[in-house]
């Protein structure tokens, strides 16, 4: 049993450590950025869709959270074909120069578009992307110009706010990431160890039940174990490594639950031979 406990702790520690290494406020920033991107996308009404668009790095968006949200939303809406380039940041820095506060002109955006073979360029500035006293705020200005003639295709400014709430998944993720890794490991492991023993309450029924009932019970408890692991990871399994660990957790959970339920089934009921 100590070896099992240790294995389970190691199994859950790695994905939780990965989550803890990230910015714990990132889920809130992403949530408001995605909301601003949704609003911008809903405002866009073009007669011609499918133009090749390059999204330049926005001012005051060092982690690219707002740009990533805009790309994903515009691609999903089908407004543009997003042009991706591996050296986009370096190329853009050469065009705009070292003055990070200088305004971005349409001419510079068009120069970027020509170099990348795009038909249109989106550029802009993030005025605010912050979490302060329970409120998350995103305020972004954006503009789209045509590369061929510099004609303005779209312009807008969007501000979104997210109030702190116990029912908000982004806020829950922040709470999870701010919780000690070892506390989360302990919660999951204790839940895993205890859950199968709840079947003792229905031992007599299980001993006379059809074989499919114990199987269904094992599957149910295992699903609860995996959901608990995802819960303590902030509802994120966004890498192959995390998925491998979840599959490992699934295998360990099934083995442990089968072992305990088999022991429970072998227990002698009081007053019976």
C-alpha positions in Angstrom: 0.0 0.0 0.0 2.8 2.6 0.7 4.2 1.8 -2.7 0.8 2.4 -4.3 0.4 5.7 -2.5 3.9 6.8 -3.6 3.2 5.8 -7.3 -0.1 7.7 -7.3 1.6 10.8 -5.8 4.2 10.8 -8.5 1.6 10.2 -11.2 -0.4 13.3 -10.3 2.6 15.5 -9.3 4.0 16.0 -12.8 0.9 17.5 -14.5 0.2 19.6 -11.4 3.8 20.9 -11.4 3.4 21.8 -15.0 0.2 23.8 -14.2 1.9 25.5 -11.3 4.8 26.7 -13.5 2.4 28.8 -15.5 1.1 32.3 -14.7 -1.7 31.5 -12.2 -3.7 34.5 -13.5 -3.5 33.4 -17.2 -6.9 31.7 -17.2 -8.6 35.0 -16.3 -6.6 36.9 -18.9 -7.4 34.4 -21.5 -11.1 34.5 -20.6 -11.4 38.3 -21.1 -9.2 38.2 -24.2 -11.4 35.6 -25.8 -14.5 37.6 -24.9 -13.0 40.7 -26.6 -12.1 38.6 -29.7 -15.7 37.2 -29.8 -17.1 40.8 -29.8 -14.8 41.9 -32.5 -15.6 38.9 -34.7 -19.3 39.4 -34.3 -18.9 43.0 -35.4 -17.2 42.0 -38.7 -19.4 41.8 -41.7 -17.6 41.4 -45.0 -19.0 40.8 -48.5 -15.8 38.9 -49.3 -14.4 36.3 -47.0 -11.4 34.1 -47.1 -8.8 36.8 -47.6 -5.3 35.9 -46.4 -4.8 37.8 -43.2 -1.7 38.2 -41.1 -2.1 39.3 -37.5 0.8 41.4 -36.4 2.0 41.3 -32.8 0.0 43.8 -30.7 1.6 46.4 -28.6 1.5 45.6 -24.9 0.7 41.9 -25.5 4.1 40.3 -24.7 2.6 36.8 -24.1 0.5 37.0 -27.2 -2.7 36.2 -25.3 -4.9 38.7 -27.2 -3.4 37.9 -30.6 -4.0 34.2 -30.0 -7.6 34.7 -29.1 -8.2 36.9 -32.1 -6.6 34.4 -34.5 -8.6 31.5 -33.1 -11.9 33.4 -33.2 -11.4 34.8 -36.8 -10.4 31.5 -38.1 -13.4 29.8 -36.5 -15.7 32.4 -37.9 -14.3 32.0 -41.4 -13.7 35.7 -41.9 -10.1 35.1 -43.1 -7.4 32.6 -43.8 -4.8 33.2 -41.1 -1.3 33.5 -42.4 1.2 31.9 -40.0 4.9 32.7 -40.1 7.7 31.2 -37.9 9.7 34.5 -37.8 6.8 36.8 -37.6 7.9 38.5 -34.3 11.5 39.1 -35.5 10.2 40.4 -38.9 7.7 42.7 -37.2 10.3 44.1 -34.8 12.6 45.0 -37.7 9.8 46.9 -39.4 8.5 48.9 -36.3 11.9 49.5 -34.8 13.0 49.7 -31.1 10.5 52.4 -29.9 7.8 50.2 -28.3 5.6 53.2 -27.6 5.6 54.6 -31.1 2.2 54.4 -32.9 1.9 51.6 -35.5 1.1 53.0 -38.9 -0.8 51.4 -41.7 2.3 51.7 -43.9 4.3 49.5 -41.5 1.4 47.0 -41.4 1.3 46.9 -45.2 5.0 46.3 -45.4 4.6 43.2 -43.2 1.7 42.0 -45.3 3.7 42.3 -48.5 6.6 40.4 -47.0 4.3 37.5 -46.0 2.1 37.5 -49.1 -1.0 38.5 -47.2 -4.0 40.4 -48.6 -4.8 42.1 -45.3 -3.1 42.9 -42.0 -4.5 43.2 -38.5 -2.6 45.3 -36.0 -3.4 47.1 -32.8 -2.7 47.8 -29.2 -3.8 46.2 -25.9 -4.6 49.2 -23.6 -5.3 46.9 -20.6 -5.0 43.3 -19.8 -5.0 42.9 -16.1 -6.5 41.3 -13.0 -7.1 43.7 -10.2 -9.1 43.2 -7.0 -11.2 40.4 -8.3 -12.0 42.0 -11.7 -10.4 41.0 -15.0 -10.2 43.6 -17.7 -9.2 43.5 -21.4 -9.3 46.7 -23.5 -8.0 46.4 -27.0 -7.8 48.5 -30.1 -7.5 46.8 -33.5 -7.5 47.8 -37.1 -7.4 45.8 -40.4 -6.1 47.3 -43.7 -5.8 46.0 -47.2 -2.3 45.4 -48.5 -3.1 46.3 -52.1 -4.2 49.9 -51.6 -4.1 50.6 -47.8 -7.8 50.8 -47.6 -9.2 50.4 -44.1 -11.3 47.2 -43.9 -12.2 47.3 -40.2 -11.5 49.3 -37.0 -12.8 48.8 -33.5 -12.1 49.0 -29.8 -13.4 46.4 -27.3 -13.4 46.3 -23.6 -14.5 43.3 -21.5 -14.8 42.7 -17.8 -15.1 39.5 -15.8 -16.2 39.8 -12.2 -15.0 37.3 -9.6 -17.5 34.5 -9.1 -17.5 31.1 -7.4 -19.2 29.7 -10.6 -16.6 31.0 -13.0 -14.3 28.3 -14.4 -11.4 30.7 -15.0 -11.6 31.8 -11.4 -11.7 28.2 -10.3 -8.6 27.5 -12.3 -6.8 30.4 -10.7 -7.8 29.0 -7.3 -6.5 25.5 -8.3 -3.2 26.9 -9.5 -2.7 28.9 -6.4 -3.3 25.8 -4.2 -0.2 23.9 -3.2 0.8 21.0 -5.4 1.1 18.6 -2.5 -2.3 19.6 -1.2 -3.9 18.7 -4.5 -1.9 15.4 -4.6 -3.1 14.6 -1.1 -6.8 15.4 -2.0 -6.7 13.2 -5.1 -4.9 10.3 -3.5 -7.1 10.2 -0.4 -10.2 10.3 -2.6 -8.9 7.4 -4.7 -8.1 5.3 -1.6 -11.4 5.9 0.1 -14.0 5.7 -2.7 -14.0 1.9 -3.2 -14.5 1.3 0.5 -17.9 3.0 0.3 -19.1 -0.2 -1.3 -19.0 -1.7 2.2 -22.3 0.0 2.8 -24.0 -2.1 0.1 -22.0 -5.3 0.6 -25.0 -7.6 0.9 -26.6 -6.2 -2.2 -23.4 -6.6 -4.2 -22.9 -10.2 -3.2 -26.3 -11.1 -4.6 -26.2 -8.8 -7.6 -25.6 -9.7 -11.2 -21.9 -9.7 -12.4 -22.5 -6.6 -14.4 -23.3 -4.5 -11.3 -19.7 -4.7 -9.7 -18.3 -4.0 -13.2 -20.4 -0.9 -13.5 -19.5 0.1 -10.0 -15.7 -0.1 -10.8 -16.2 1.9 -13.9 -18.2 4.6 -12.0 -15.6 4.9 -9.3 -12.8 5.1 -11.9 -14.6 7.8 -13.8 -14.9 9.8 -10.5 -11.2 9.3 -10.0 -10.3 10.7 -13.4 -12.7 13.6 -13.1 -11.1 14.4 -9.8 -7.7 14.4 -11.4 -8.9 16.7 -14.2 -10.6 19.0 -11.6 -7.3 19.3 -9.7 -5.5 20.1 -13.0 -7.8 23.0 -13.7 -9.9 21.1 -16.3 -6.9 21.1 -18.6 -5.2 18.3 -20.4 -3.6 20.3 -23.1 -0.4 18.3 -23.8 0.5 14.7 -24.8 2.4 14.4 -21.6 -0.7 15.2 -19.5 -2.8 12.8 -21.5 -0.2 10.0 -20.9 -0.4 10.7 -17.2 -4.2 10.6 -17.2 -4.1 7.2 -19.0 -1.7 6.0 -16.3 -4.0 7.3 -13.6 -6.8 5.5 -15.3 -4.9 2.2 -15.3 -3.9 2.6 -11.6 -7.5 3.5 -10.7 -9.0 0.5 -12.4 -6.4 -1.9 -10.8 -6.9 -0.4 -7.3 -10.7 -0.3 -7.5 -10.9 -3.9 -8.8 -8.6 -5.1 -6.0 -10.6 -3.4 -3.2 -14.0 -4.5 -4.6 -12.7 -8.1 -4.8 -11.7 -7.9 -1.2 -15.0 -6.5 -0.2 -16.8 -9.2 -2.0 -14.8 -11.8 -0.1 -15.7 -10.4 3.3 -18.0 -12.6 5.4 -21.3 -11.1 6.2 -22.2 -11.2 9.9 -24.5 -14.2 10.8 -23.7 -16.0 7.5 -21.5 -19.1 6.9 
